[in-house]
Amino acid sequence: MSTNVMDGRDARGHRALIWLYPVLIVFAVVLLVLQTLPLVLPIGPMYWDVLVYYDAIGRIANGQWPAIDFFAPVGPGEYFLAAFSDFLFPQANPVLLTQWIWLPVTVPVMALILWDVAGRHGGRVAFWLLAPWMLFTALPYNVVDFYPYPGTDAFGIYNRHGAHLIYLVAVTVLFVRGPVLQTVLLSVLLLALAFCKITAFLAAGPILLFGLVLGRIRLSTAVTTALVCVGVTGIAELTTGLVVPYVQDIIVLASQNTDALLPRFLTAASLHFNVFGAGGVLAIVLLIAALAGHAAARGRADGNPVARMIDADWFWVGLLLLCGLFYETQNTGSQAFLMVWPALLAILLRPRSGYGRFGAAIVVLVGLTVLPNVSTVLHKAARALAVAPGYVALDAPDLGPLGRVSAKDVFVTRAERIRQVYIDQRETFEDIAENGILPSFLLFSDPDYQYLLLQEMQGVTEAIKSYELRNRRRFETILSLDFANPFPYILNRKGTRYVSIGADPNRAVPELDGQARDAVAETDLVLLPTCPTHHARNVLLEHYAPALGGHERITLTPCYDAFILPRTP
C-alpha cells in the first residue's frame, strides 16, 4: 500500500479521540449492562455448544483447571475468561456472556489502535476500523445459516473470538505504525490467540510474517514481541504448569483431526463463495491495475525490493482472504473474513482516479466482498429480535441462566410430543443408532431437540435432588455421557477429572487412559440421556464402559439412565 495512505501523521486526528473514545466506552458499557439483565433469547442450532463453557465454569469454580484437570477443545483462556465473566455477571444470558468474554482484552487493544490510527490518519479512518469490530463483537451470529428459523447462534463462539482477534492483528499490521505501541499490541494479541484457539494463532501467522518481510513490522518489534510472548508463556508454565498440558492437548486434537485438508478448503470456499469469490476477483483486478501501471494499485515506492514489488492492495486482499479461508477449514461458518476489512478500507481511502479505468469495478467488488457478511449478521439479528416476543420461554428454574431460552410454539409442541415417541419407541431409536446414523440429519440443529435437551436437564436435576433426599446421600462428582455436561455448574458439584468437555467422539475425545479410567470409576453419578438414544451417546457409553463396572445402572427419569456408584461401607 502506498505511503500516502499508510504513512504520515495527522495531528488533527487526535481531536477525533474526543468522540471516538466515548463511542467505544458507551459500546462497552451497553454490553456490560446487558449482562446484568436476565434476558431470554430464542434458542438456535446447537445451543449445547454454550453448555460446554458452563461445564468449564463449574469445574473452575471447584478448583479444576483446563488442560491440567480436564481435556478442552480450545484454549484455556476461553474458559478462564468465561469463569471470570460468570463471577461478575451470574445472571447473564449464556450466549451474550460467552460472546463478550474477550472484552477485557479487545477493548483496551482497540483503544490503543484508535489512539495511533486517529493521530496518523484521522478520526474517519479510525471510526471505520472500530465500526465493524463493534458490529461483529456485539451480535452473536455466524455468517452461515444452519437452520431456516430464526434463533441465536450459541455454537462456534470460540471461532468468532478467534476471528475478532485476528482482525485486530490485521489492523495492527496494516495501520499501526508506532513501534512501541505495535510491540504492545502484537504481544497481547498473540498471547490471546495462543490461549484462545491454536488454529486462530496459526491463521494470523502469515499476516505477521509478511508484515515483517515487507517492513510493516520492524525486526526489533518482532524480536521484542517474541521475547515477551516466550517470557510470559514460560512464567505461566513455571507458576501454573498449564502450558505443557495445553500443548499436549493440542497434539492429541491434531492427531484426531487428520482429514485431508483439500476437501476442507473446497467446503469452506463453497460456503463462503459470495465473499471469497468477490474478494478473489477483486485481488485479480487490483493486480491487473498494478501491472497496468496505475499508481494507487502499485507497491510501495520505498522500502526493500520485496516491499516495492508486492506491498500493494492486491497482495494484502489475497493474503487475508487465504488466511480467512484457512481459518474456515477448521471453523466452518464463523466470522473469519472480517479480517479482510482493513485491506479493503485502505483501498477505499485512495482516490478512485488512482486506479484508472478499474476504479469503478474495484469499488463495486469491495462492496460485494463486504456486504454479504454484514447483511447476514444484521438480518439474523433483526429476525431474532422480531420473533422473540412471540416465542415460548422455557420453564427451567434449576438451570439458572442456562434455561433462559425461548422457542417458537410449534417447536415446543413438537418437543413435548416427540419426547413420548422417544420413550415409547426406544428400541427403534436404538436400532437407528446402531446403524451409525441420526434420526434426522439436522438433529443437533433442530430447535425442538435443543429445547427438549434443556427440559430434560431440568427434569433430571429435580430427580437427582429427590434421589439424594430420599437416600440421604450427595453425589459429589457427576459426569454426563453427552456432548455437554453442565451438571457440575447446575448442581455446584465437581465434574469428573481428566475427561473431555465438548465430548464429540469423532474428534475431541482422547483415549481412555488409566488416569481417566480411575476418575470415571470413582465418579458418584454418571448420567446417560436417552431421549433419544443416538450414535454419539452410544459411542461415549462404549468409550467409558470399562470404568463403569462398579456402578449400578438405574432409570432416573424416563429420559435419563444413571450409573450410580454404591456407597462405601
Salt bridges, closest charged atoms under 4 A:
ASP7 OD1 - ARG177 NE 3.78
ASP10 OD1 - ARG12 NE 3.40
ASP55 OD1 - ARG59 NE 2.74
ASP69 OD1 - ARG497 NH2 2.48
GLU78 OE2 - HIS161 ND1 2.81
ASP116 OD1 - ARG120 NE 3.03
ASP145 OD1 - LYS380 NZ 3.54
ASP153 OD2 - LYS380 NZ 2.76
ASP259 OD2 - ARG264 NH2 3.68
ASP302 OD1 - ARG300 NE 3.32
ASP311 OD1 - ARG216 NH2 3.04
ASP311 OD2 - ARG300 NH1 2.81
ASP313 OD1 - ARG350 NH2 2.98
GLU328 OE1 - HIS272 NE2 2.60
ASP398 OD1 - LYS465 NZ 3.10
GLU430 OE2 - ARG426 NE 3.27
ASP448 OD2 - ARG414 NE 3.22
GLU456 OE2 - ARG419 NE 2.63
GLU468 OE2 - ARG493 NH1 2.66
GLU476 OE2 - ARG474 NE 3.06
ASP482 OD2 - ARG537 NH2 3.00
ASP504 OD2 - ARG507 NE 3.26
ASP561 OD2 - ARG426 NH2 3.00
ASP561 OD2 - ARG553 NH2 2.85
